[in-house]
């Protein structure tokens, strides 16, 4: 996995770079900052003093000295005030700057603490959500092993609750198998009845067309003979015209959503983890019928809310169902705005459920 949450002492993690939750001034702070300076030795503070002040959201590198890493990335993250002072945006910038610095240094792996949580009073669940979104977006275009190292038991418990809460969510919302089988049997009978009704209606409409066409032919003949004009001369539309669906297709609706959300096509298919070829096929064929997995992945790629997701799926003839545990897992993360295919697949794998089919041409 390119992204893992582990419980450990970050000073003991073997990675090319270790991110330090630094203070703006060249001083040794509390928590992670103190632990990293202690493990790296006094040379780290001397190197940090040569850097000087660091702005919030900025990252600077130094050697790692006695740590099991090549570099320490000193990143200044925001202090939580009330959520109305751009704290979430600044935290996102802190993660992004550290990730880009690690990339420029050609690091193959990087270990992060949960920035701003703890001493800086950032809510743990929000801090975790920001971290996961930042890692997911970065990994769309870069290859790197990322570790989110949680030492604080509360932070680790909250991370673990993403899976335990998921189990409770699924258990509370899942329609039991026996009921599902009954509903399936009923739906099959209902679908069969609908199929028969549709066939009967089609036969009736075809018969009506023949009658109307014959009547129109007679009226036309009379009109020529007697100079009469009748509105019945206008032939009724064909059955195909009557049944034509006036609404937009899945492809058309998807492209409208991408445009309205100000996203690029490449951004969407990378977030969705579908192949470029598949995405191109969908865009260029307005009648393309995607699989349910592809439709779900595209909804996640566009970061849609639940209502928008259901609308998109409806365009392809699907819906997220309470009788599917896989659907409930997807719904759980969409409701929490955690739009990460790898993270959702990890939860599905942990739950013994089928994964979203990534990287396949369908």
VEXZA-212665 format. One record per atom (N, C-alpha, C, CB): residue in three letters; x, y, z. Coordinates in steps of 0.1 Angstrom, whole numbers, plus 5000, padded with zeros to 4 digits. Glycine has a CB too. Example, Ala and Ser with C-alpha at 12.3 -4.5 7.8 and 13.67 -1.06 7.14 Angstrom:
BEGIN
ala513249435078 ala512349555078 ala513249675078 ala511349555090 ser512849785071 ser513749895071 ser512950005079 ser514149945057 
This chain:
BEGIN
unk500849885000 unk500050005000 unk500950135000 unk499050005012 unk500650224992 unk501450354991 unk501150445003 unk501150424979 unk500050415011 unk499750495023 unk499250405034 unk498650595019 unk499950415046 unk499550325057 unk499550415070 unk500650215058 unk498550375078 unk498450435092 unk499050335101 unk496950465095 unk500050375109 unk500750275118 unk500850345132 unk502050235113 unk500950265142 unk501150315155 unk502550285159 unk500150255166 unk503350395161 unk504750375164 unk505350505169 unk505550325152 unk506550505174 unk507350625177 unk507950665164 unk508450595188 unk507650785159 unk508150825146 unk509650835145 unk507550965142 unk510350845156 unk511750845156 unk512350715153 unk512350905169 unk511550605154 unk512050475151 unk511550415138 unk511550375162 unk510850495130 unk510350455117 unk511550475107 unk509150535113 unk511750365099 unk512750375088 unk512150425076 unk513450235086 unk512450545072 unk511950615060 unk512950705055 unk510550685063 unk512950745042 unk513850835037 unk513750975043 unk513750845022 unk512551015047 unk512351145053 unk511351135064 unk511851245043 unk511651205075 unk510751215086 unk510251355088 unk511351165100 unk508951375089 unk508351515090 unk508351545104 unk507051525083 unk508851665107 unk508851715121 unk507851825122 unk510251775125 unk506951815132 unk505951925135 unk506752035142 unk504851875144 unk507252125134 unk508152235139 unk507452355143 unk509252265128 unk508052435152 unk507552565156 unk508152675146 unk507852605171 unk507552785144 unk508052885135 unk509452935138 unk507153005134 unk509752945150 unk511152995154 unk512052875155 unk511053075168 unk513452905154 unk514452795155 unk514652755169 unk515752835149 unk513552695175 unk513552645189 unk513052505189 unk512752735198 unk513252435200 unk512752295202 unk511352315209 unk513752205210 unk510352265202 unk509052265208 unk508652145216 unk507952285197 unk507352125218 unk506952005226 unk506551895217 unk505752055234 unk506151785223 unk505651665216 unk506551605206 unk504351705209 unk506151595193 unk506951535182 unk508151615180 unk506051525169 unk508151745180 unk509351825178 unk510451785188 unk508951975179 unk510051785201 unk511051745211 unk511551605209 unk510351765225 unk510751515206 unk511151375204 unk512151355193 unk509951285202 unk511851425182 unk512751415170 unk514051485173 unk512051485158 unk514051595179 unk515351665183 unk516151575192 unk515151805189 unk515551515202 unk516251435211 unk516851315205 unk515251385222 unk516151245196 unk516651125189 unk517651155179 unk515451055182 unk517551275172 unk518551315162 unk519851365167 unk517951415152 unk519851415179 unk521051475185 unk521051625184 unk522251415179 unk522051695191 unk522051835191 unk522451905177 unk523151885201 unk522951825168 unk523251875155 unk522051925147 unk524051775146 unk520851865151 unk519651895144 unk519252045147 unk518551795147 unk519352075159 unk518952215163 unk519952315157 unk518952225179 unk521152285156 unk522152375150 unk521752395135 unk523552325151 unk521452285129 unk521052295114 unk519752375113 unk520852155108 unk518852355123 unk517552425123 unk517752575125 unk516652375134 unk518752615133 unk519052755135 unk519552825123 unk520052775147 unk520252755115 unk520752815102 unk519652845092 unk521752715095 unk518552775094 unk517352805085 unk516652935089 unk516352685086 unk516552955102 unk515753075107 unk514353045108 unk516053185097 unk513453145107 unk512053135108 unk511453055097 unk511353275110 unk510352985099 unk509652915089 unk508152955090 unk509752755091 unk507552985079 unk506153035079 unk505252915079 unk505853115066 unk504052935084 unk502952835085 unk502652785071 unk501652895092 unk502652645070 unk502452585057 unk503652565049 unk501552665049 unk504852605054 unk506152595047 unk506952475052 unk506952725048 unk507752415044 unk508552305048 unk510052325044 unk508052165043 unk510952295053 unk512452305050 unk513052175054 unk513052435057 unk514152135047 unk514852015051 unk516152035057 unk515051925038 unk516551935066 unk517851935071 unk518251785071 unk517951985086 unk519551755073 unk519951615075 unk519251555087 unk521451595076 unk519151425087 unk518451355099 unk519451315110 unk517751235094 unk520751325107 unk521751305117 unk521651165123 unk521651405129 unk521251145136 unk521251015142 unk519950935140 unk521451025157 unk519050985133 unk517750915130 unk517950815118 unk516651015126 unk516950725117 unk517050625106 unk516450685094 unk516350495111 unk516950795090 unk516350865078 unk517450945071 unk515150955082 unk517250995059 unk518151085053 unk517851225056 unk518051065037 unk516551255057 unk516251395060 unk515151415071 unk515751455047 unk515151525077 unk514051575085 unk513451695078 unk514551615100 unk512151685076 unk511451795069 unk510651875080 unk510451735058 unk511151995083 unk510552075093 unk509352145087 unk511652175099 unk508252115092 unk506952165086 unk506252245097 unk506052055080 unk505752365095 unk505052445104 unk503552435101 unk505452585105 unk502752375110 unk501352355108 unk500552455117 unk500852205110 unk499352475114 unk498552585121 unk498052535135 unk497352625113 unk497952635144 unk497252615157 unk495752635155 unk497852715168 unk495052545161 unk493552555160 unk493052665169 unk492952425164 unk492252755162 unk491552865170 unk490152835171 unk491853005162 unk489352845160 unk487952815161 unk487452755148 unk487152935164 unk488352725139 unk487952675126 unk487552785116 unk486852575127 unk487552905120 unk487153015111 unk488353105107 unk486153105118 unk489553055109 unk490653135106 unk491553065095 unk491453165118 unk490952985087 unk491752915076 unk492652805081 unk492553015069 unk492252755093 unk493152645098 unk493252525090 unk492652605112 unk492052475084 unk492052355076 unk492852375063 unk490652315073 unk492752495057 unk493452525045 unk494952535048 unk493052655039 unk495352595059 unk496752595063 unk497352465066 unk496952695075 unk496552375072 unk497052245075 unk497252165062 unk496052165084 unk496352185052 unk496452115039 unk497752165033 unk495252155030 unk498052295033 unk499252345027 unk500552285034 unk499352505028 unk500452265047 unk501652205054 unk501952065049 unk501352205069 unk500851985047 unk501051855042 unk501651855027 unk499751775042 unk501051945019 unk501451955005 unk502851995004 unk500452044998 unk503252095012 unk504652145010 unk505652035015 unk504852275019 unk505351965025 unk506251855029 unk506251745019 unk505751795043 unk505151705013 unk505151605003 unk505951644990 unk503751574999 unk505751764986 unk506551814974 unk508051824977 unk505951954970 unk508351864989 unk509751874993 unk510351734993 unk509951935007 unk509651634998 unk510151494998 unk510351444984 unk509151405006 unk509351484975 unk509451444961 unk510751504954 unk508151484954 unk510951634957 unk512151704951 unk513451644956 unk512051854955 unk513351594968 unk514551524974 unk514751384970 unk514551534989 unk513751334961 unk513751204955 unk513651094966 unk515051174947 unk512851124976 unk512551024987 unk511550924982 unk511951104999 unk511850804985 unk510850694982 unk509850664993 unk511650564978 unk510150715005 unk509250695016 unk509350815025 unk509550565023 unk508250845032 unk508150965041 unk507250925052 unk507751095034 unk507650965064 unk506750935076 unk506251065082 unk507650855087 unk504951075084 unk504351195090 unk503751175104 unk503251245080 unk503851265113 unk503051265124 unk501651325120 unk503651345136 unk500651315129 unk499451375126 unk499551525130 unk498251315135 unk499851605120 unk500151745122 unk499051825128 unk500551815108 unk499451915137 unk498452005144 unk497551945154 unk497652075134 unk497551805155 unk496751745165 unk497551745178 unk496351595161 unk496851735189 unk497551725202 unk497851865207 unk498851645201 unk499151905207 unk499652035213 unk498952155206 unk501152045211 unk498752145193 unk498152255186 unk496552255186 unk498652255171 unk496052155193 unk494552145196 unk493652125184 unk494152275203 unk494252085172 unk493352065161 unk492451935164 unk494252035148 unk491151945161 unk490351825163 unk490951695156 unk488851845158 unk491051595163 unk491751475158 unk491051425145 unk491751365168 unk489751415145 unk489051355133 unk489251445121 unk487551335136 unk489151575123 unk489351665112 unk490851665107 unk488951815116 unk491751665116 unk493151655113 unk493451525105 unk494051655125 unk492851415108 unk493051295101 unk492451295087 unk492351175109 unk491251355086 unk490551375073 unk491451455064 unk489151435075 unk491951565068 unk492851655060 unk494051575055 unk493251785068 unk494651495064 unk495851425061 unk495551325050 unk496451355073 unk494451245051 unk494151145042 unk493851205028 unk492951065047 unk493151315028 unk492851385015 unk494051435008 unk491851495017 unk495051485016 unk496251535011 unk497151425005 unk497051615021 unk497151315012 unk497951195007 unk497351144995 unk498051095018 unk496051124995 unk495351064983 unk495551154971 unk493851054986 unk495451284972 unk495651374960 unk497051364955 unk495251514964 unk498051364965 unk499451354961 unk499751224953 unk500351364973 unk499251114958 unk499550984952 unk498850964938 unk499050874961 unk497951054934 unk497451044921 unk498451074910 unk496251154919 unk499451154914 unk500451184904 unk501951154908 unk500351334901 unk502051094919 unk503451064924 unk503450924931 unk503951174934 unk504650864930 unk504850734936 unk505750754948 unk505450634926 unk505150724960 unk505950734972 unk505250654983 unk506050884976 unk505950594992 unk505350525003 unk505250625015 unk506250405008 unk503950645019 unk503650735029 unk503250665042 unk502550845025 unk503750705053 unk503350645066 unk502750765074 unk504550585074 unk501650735080 unk501050835090 unk501250765103 unk499550865087 unk502150815111 unk502550755123 unk501850815135 unk504150765125 unk501050735142 unk500250785153 unk500850725166 unk498750755152 unk501350805175 unk501850765187 unk500750785198 unk503150835191 unk500050895198 unk499050925207 unk497950825206 unk498451065205 unk497550765217 unk496550655217 unk495150705213 unk496350595231 unk494850835216 unk493550885212 unk493450905197 unk493351025219 unk494550955191 unk494650965176 unk494450825170 unk495951035172 unk495250735175 unk495150595169 unk493750535171 unk496250505175 unk493150555182 unk491750505184 unk490850565174 unk491350535199 unk490950695172 unk490050765162 unk490350705148 unk490350915162 unk491550685144 unk491850625131 unk491250485131 unk493450615129 unk491350415141 unk490850275142 unk489250285141 unk491250205154 unk488750385146 unk487250395146 unk486750415132 unk486850515155 unk487550455123 unk487150465109 unk486650335104 unk488250525100 unk487250225110 unk486850095106 unk485850035116 unk488150005106 unk485950055129 unk484950005138 unk483650075136 unk485450025153 unk483750205134 unk482450285131 unk481850235118 unk482750435131 unk482750195109 unk482250145096 unk481450015098 unk483450125086 unk481949935107 unk481249805110 unk479949835116 unk482149715119 unk479849925125 unk478649955132 unk477650015122 unk478850055143 unk478150105113 unk477350165103 unk476750065093 unk478250265094 unk477549965089 unk477049865080 unk476049775088 unk478249775075 unk476349735100 unk475449655108 unk474049725110 unk476049615121 unk474149855113 unk472949925116 unk472049945103 unk473250065122 unk472749955091 unk471949995079 unk471749875070 unk472750095072 unk472349765072 unk472349655063 unk470949585064 unk473449555066 unk470349555052 unk469149475052 unk469549335051 unk468249515039 unk469049255061 unk469549115062 unk469349035050 unk468849045074 unk470148925048 unk470148845036 unk468848785033 unk471248745037 unk468148735043 unk466848665040 unk465848765034 unk466248605053 unk465848885040 unk464848985035 unk465249025021 unk464849115044 unk466549035019 unk467049065005 unk466648964995 unk468549085005 unk466748834999 unk466348724990 unk464848734987 unk466648594996 unk464048764997 unk462548784995 unk462348904985 unk461848805008 unk463049014988 unk462849134979 unk463349104965 unk463649254985 unk464449024964 unk464948984950 unk463848904943 unk466248914952 unk463248804950 unk462248724944 unk461048804939 unk461848614954 unk460648894948 unk459548984945 unk459849074933 unk459149074957 unk461149124933 unk461549214922 unk461549144909 unk462849274925 unk461949014909 unk462048934897 unk460648914891 unk462648794900 unk459648884901 unk458348864896 unk457748994891 unk457448814908 unk458149104898 unk457649234894 unk458249274880 unk457949344904 unk459449244878 unk460149274866 unk459549194854 unk461649244866 unk459149064857 unk458548984847 unk457149044843 unk458448844852 unk456449084853 unk455149144851 unk455249274842 unk454349184864 unk456249354846 unk456549474838 unk456949444824 unk457649554845 unk457749334822 unk458149294809 unk456949254800 unk459149184810 unk456049184806 unk454849134799 unk453949264796 unk454049034807 unk453849354806 unk453049474803 unk453649554792 unk452849554816 unk454949574793 unk455649654782 unk455349594768 unk457149664785 unk455449454768 unk455249394755 unk453849414750 unk455549244756 unk452849404759 unk451449424756 unk451249564751 unk450549384767 unk451849664758 unk451649804754 unk452249824741 unk452249894765 unk453449764738 unk454049784725 unk453249734714 unk455449714725 unk452549614716 unk451749564706 unk450549654704 unk451249414710 unk449949704715 unk448849794714 unk449149914706 unk448249834727 unk450349974709 unk450750094702 unk451050074687 unk452050154709 unk451649954684 unk451849924670 unk450549904663 unk452649794669 unk449549844669 unk448249824663 unk447549964661 unk447349734672 unk447750054671 unk447150184670 unk447850264659 unk447350264683 unk449150244657 unk449850314646 unk449250264633 unk451350284647 unk448950134632 unk448450084619 unk447050144616 unk448449934619 unk446250154627 unk444950214625 unk444950354622 unk444150194638 unk445850434629 unk445950574626 unk446550604612 unk446850644637 unk447550514608 unk448150534595 unk447050504584 unk449350444593 unk446250404587 unk445150374577 unk444150484576 unk444450244580 unk443850534588 unk442850644589 unk443450774582 unk442450684603 unk444750804584 unk445350914578 unk445350904563 unk446750934583 unk445550784558 unk445650754544 unk444250784538 unk446050614541 unk443150744545 unk441850764540 unk441450914540 unk440850684548 unk441850984551 unk441651134551 unk442351204540 unk442051184565 unk443651164538 unk444351224527 unk443751204513 unk445751164526 unk443151084512 unk442451054499 unk441251134498 unk442150904498 unk440451154508 unk439251234508 unk439651384506 unk438551224521 unk440751424512 unk441151564511 unk441451594496 unk442351594519 unk442151504489 unk442451524475 unk441151534467 unk443351424470 unk440251444471 unk439051434463 unk438051554466 unk438251304465 unk437951594479 unk436951694483 unk437651824487 unk436151634494 unk438951834487 unk439651954491 unk439551984506 unk439052074483 unk439351874513 unk439251894528 unk440551884534 unk438251784534 unk440751954545 unk441951954553 unk441651914568 unk442652094553 unk442451824573 unk442151774586 unk443451764594 unk441451644586 unk443351794607 unk444551784616 unk444951634617 unk444251834630 unk444051544613 unk444451404614 unk445451364603 unk443251314614 unk445651454594 unk446651424583 unk448051404589 unk446651524573 unk448351474600 unk449651464606 unk449851324612 unk449851574617 unk450851254608 unk451051114613 unk451651124627 unk451951034604 unk451151024635 unk451751024649 unk453150964648 unk450850924658 unk453951004658 unk455350964658 unk455450814660 unk456151024670 unk456550754656 unk456750604657 unk456850564672 unk457950564649 unk456750434674 unk456950384688 unk458350424693 unk456750234688 unk459350414685 unk460750454689 unk460750594693 unk461650424677 unk460050684686 unk460050824690 unk459350844703 unk459350914679 unk458250774705 unk457450784717 unk458250744729 unk456150704716 unk459050634728 unk459750584739 unk461150644741 unk459950434737 unk461550734732 unk462850794733 unk463050864746 unk463150884722 unk464150844753 unk464450904766 unk464951044764 unk465450824774 unk464251144769 unk464651284767 unk465751334776 unk463451374769 unk466051264787 unk467051304797 unk468451284791 unk466751244810 unk469351344798 unk470751324794 unk471251194798 unk471651434801 unk472251144790 unk472851004793 unk473851014804 unk473450954780 unk474350904809 unk475350904819 unk476550984815 unk475850754822 unk477050964803 unk478251034798 unk477951184798 unk478650994784 unk476851224792 unk476551374792 unk476351434805 unk475251394784 unk475751364814 unk475551414828 unk476851424835 unk474551324836 unk477751324833 unk479051324840 unk479851444835 unk479851194837 unk479851474822 unk480651584817 unk480051714822 unk480651584801 unk478751724823 unk478151844829 unk478651864843 unk476651834829 unk478651754851 unk479151764865 unk480651814866 unk478951634872 unk481451754857 unk482851784858 unk483051934855 unk483651704847 unk482351984845 unk482352124841 unk481852214853 unk481552154829 unk480752184859 unk480152264869 unk480952264882 unk478752214873 unk481852164884 unk482652154896 unk484052214894 unk482752014901 unk484252264881 unk485552324878 unk486752224879 unk485852434888 unk486452104875 unk487552004876 unk487951974861 unk487051874883 unk489151914860 unk489651864847 unk489351724845 unk491151894845 unk489251674833 unk488951534830 unk490051444836 unk488851514815 unk491351484834 unk492451404839 unk492451394854 unk493751464834 unk492051504861 unk491951504875 unk490851394880 unk491551644881 unk489751394873 unk488651304876 unk489051154874 unk487451334868 unk489651124863 unk489850974860 unk491050934869 unk490150954846 unk491951024873 unk493050974882 unk492550954896 unk494151084882 unk491651044901 unk491051034914 unk490250904914 unk490251154918 unk489550884903 unk488650764902 unk489450634900 unk487650784891 unk490650644897 unk491550524894 unk490850434883 unk491750444907 unk490450504872 unk490050434860 unk491050464849 unk488550464856 unk491150374840 unk492150394829 unk491750514821 unk492350264821 unk492750574815 unk492550684805 unk491650644793 unk493850744801 unk491950514789 unk491250464777 unk489750444780 unk491850334773 unk489450394792 unk488050374796 unk487350504798 unk488050294810 unk488050604804 unk487450734806 unk487150804793 unk488350824815 unk488050784783 unk487950844770 unk486750784763 unk489150824762 unk486550644764 unk485450574758 unk484150634763 unk485550424761 unk484050654777 unk482850704783 unk482550844778 unk482950704798 unk483550934777 unk483351074773 unk482951084758 unk484651154774 unk483450994750 unk483151004735 unk481950924730 unk484350954728 unk481350844739 unk480250764735 unk479050794745 unk480550614735 unk478150884741 unk477150924750 unk476150814755 unk476251034743 unk476250704747 unk475450584751 unk476250474759 unk474750524739 unk477450514763 unk478250414770 unk477550374783 unk479650474773 unk477550244785 unk476950184798 unk478150134807 unk475950074794 unk478450214817 unk479550174826 unk479150064836 unk480150294834 unk480049994842 unk479749904852 unk479449984865 unk480949804855 unk478849924875 unk478449994887 unk479750044894 unk477649904896 unk480749954894 unk482049994900 unk482650124894 unk483049884900 unk482550124881 unk483150244873 unk482350364877 unk483150214858 unk481050354877 unk480150464880 unk480450524894 unk478650434879 unk480550424904 unk480850464918 unk482250534918 unk480850344927 unk483250474912 unk484550534912 unk484550674906 unk485550444904 unk483850694895 unk483750834889 unk483050934899 unk483050824876 unk482050884906 unk481450974916 unk482451014927 unk480250904923 unk483250914931 unk484250944941 unk485351034935 unk484950814946 unk485751014922 unk486651094916 unk486251244915 unk486951044902 unk484951264913 unk484351404913 unk484051454926 unk483151404904 unk484251374937 unk483951414951 unk482551454952 unk484951524955 unk481651374948 unk480151404949 unk479651374962 unk479451334938 unk478651444967 unk477951404979 unk476951294976 unk477151534985 unk476251244986 unk475451124984 unk474351154974 unk474851084997 unk473651264975 unk472551294965 unk473051294951 unk471851424969 unk474251364949 unk474751374935 unk475251234931 unk475951474935 unk475751154940 unk476251024936 unk475050934932 unk476950954948 unk473950944939 unk472850864935 unk472250904922 unk471750874946 unk472251034919 unk471851084906 unk472651034895 unk471751244907 unk474051044897 unk474950994887 unk474650844884 unk476351014891 unk474550764895 unk474350624893 unk473050594886 unk474450554907 unk472050674890 unk470750654883 unk470750664868 unk469750754889 unk471650754863 unk471850774849 unk472350644842 unk472850884846 unk473050554850 unk473550434844 unk472650314848 unk474950404849 unk471550344855 unk470650234859 unk470950164872 unk470550134849 unk471850234881 unk472250174893 unk471850264905 unk473750154894 unk472050214917 unk471850284930 unk472650224941 unk470350294933 unk473050304951 unk473650244963 unk472550184971 unk474450354971 unk472650064975 unk471549984982 unk471949944996 unk471149864974 unk470949955005 unk471149905018 unk471249755019 unk469949955027 unk470949685009 unk471049545009 unk472449495004 unk469949475000 unk473349595001 unk474749554997 unk475749615007 unk475049614983 unk476449535014 unk477449585023 unk478549665016 unk478149465031 unk478949625004 unk479849704996 unk479349844994 unk480249634983 unk478149854991 unk477549984989 unk477550075001 unk476049974983 unk477250005013 unk477250075025 unk478650125029 unk476749985036 unk479650055026 unk481050095029 unk481350225020 unk482049985025 unk480950215008 unk481150334999 unk480350455004 unk480650304984 unk479150435008 unk478250545013 unk478850595026 unk476850485016 unk479450515035 unk480050555047 unk481150665045 unk480550435055 unk481950635035 unk483150725033 unk482750845025 unk484250655025 unk481750835016 unk481250945009 unk480651045018 unk480250904998 unk479850995028 unk479151085038 unk480251155046 unk478251005047 unk481351105048 unk482451165056 unk483451235047 unk483151055064 unk483151255034 unk483951325024 unk485351275024 unk483951475028 unk485551145025 unk486851085024 unk486951005010 unk487050975036 unk487251085000 unk487251044986 unk488550974982 unk486851154977 unk488850864988 unk490050794985 unk489750644981 unk491050794997 unk490050614968 unk489750474963 unk490650374971 unk490050464948 unk491950404973 unk492850304980 unk492350284995 unk494250354980 unk491950395001 unk491450385015 unk490150305016 unk491250525021 unk489250335006 unk487950265006 unk488250115003 unk486950324996 unk489150084994 unk489449944991 unk490049875002 unk490349934979 unk490849945010 unk491449885022 unk490349845032 unk492449985029 unk489349935033 unk488249905042 unk487449785037 unk487350025044 unk487249785024 unk486549665018 unk487249535020 unk486249695003 unk488549545018 unk489449425020 unk489349375034 unk490849455015 unk489449475043 unk489449445058 unk488049375062 unk489649565066 unk487049415054 unk485649365057 unk485349235049 unk484649475054 unk486349195041 unk486049075033 unk485049095022 unk485648965042 unk485049215016 unk484149245006 unk484849274993 unk483249375010 unk484149264981 unk484749284968 unk485349424967 unk483749254957 unk486449444961 unk487049574959 unk486449644948 unk488549564958 unk486549784948 unk486249854936 unk487349824926 unk486250014939 unk486949804913 unk487849744903 unk488649864897 unk487049674892 unk489849884902 unk490749994898 unk491649944887 unk491550044909 unk491850034878 unk492950014867 unk492549924856 unk494149974874 unk491249884855 unk490849784845 unk490049854834 unk490049674851 unk490249804822 unk489449854811 unk488249764810 unk490249844797 unk487049834812 unk485849754813 unk484949794801 unk485049774826 
